[in-house]
Amino acid sequence: MSKEKQLRYDKAYLRIAQEWGKLSHCKRKQVGAIIVKDRMIISDGYNGTPTGFENCCEDDEGYTKWYVLHAEANAILKVASSTQSCKGATLYVTLSPCTECSKLIHQSGIVRVVYVTAYKDDSGLRFLEKAGVEIEQIEDLDA
């Protein structure tokens, strides 16, 4: 696929991830993730509480509850409970991965991560680079 066509697809998938993030009940940050393999969306996720818990992500002081799952983790866990595999897939996420999610991304076999906004701590990205995962940031989704 040409670079121009790849960029068009990357931006489209990131826009889908942004829309998916809007489903999150979290007040502090709404993050969306899409996993694509062979130009097919095989999973999606957004940050939120585990199945069966109340949807509120923050405690009374406004801090995120410790058990809130990140968008990437939710998308990877959906694949794990299906017949699909993340091996060779690309993860599109609206916020760059934290360290915990980076371990899941690498271990699941995802080979490329494309994100919009950089998270304040870049340790997750540095881990992924060290693991050989291709990383790309695309901030302008309209152009």
Secondary structure as GFF3:
##gff-version 3
##sequence-region A 1 143
A	DSSP	alpha_helix	3	21	.	.	.	ID=ss1
A	DSSP	beta_strand	32	37	.	.	.	ID=ss2
A	DSSP	beta_strand	40	46	.	.	.	ID=ss3
A	DSSP	alpha_helix	71	80	.	.	.	ID=ss4
A	DSSP	beta_strand	90	95	.	.	.	ID=ss5
A	DSSP	alpha_helix	99	108	.	.	.	ID=ss6
A	DSSP	beta_strand	112	117	.	.	.	ID=ss7
A	DSSP	alpha_helix	123	130	.	.	.	ID=ss8
A	DSSP	beta_strand	134	137	.	.	.	ID=ss9
###
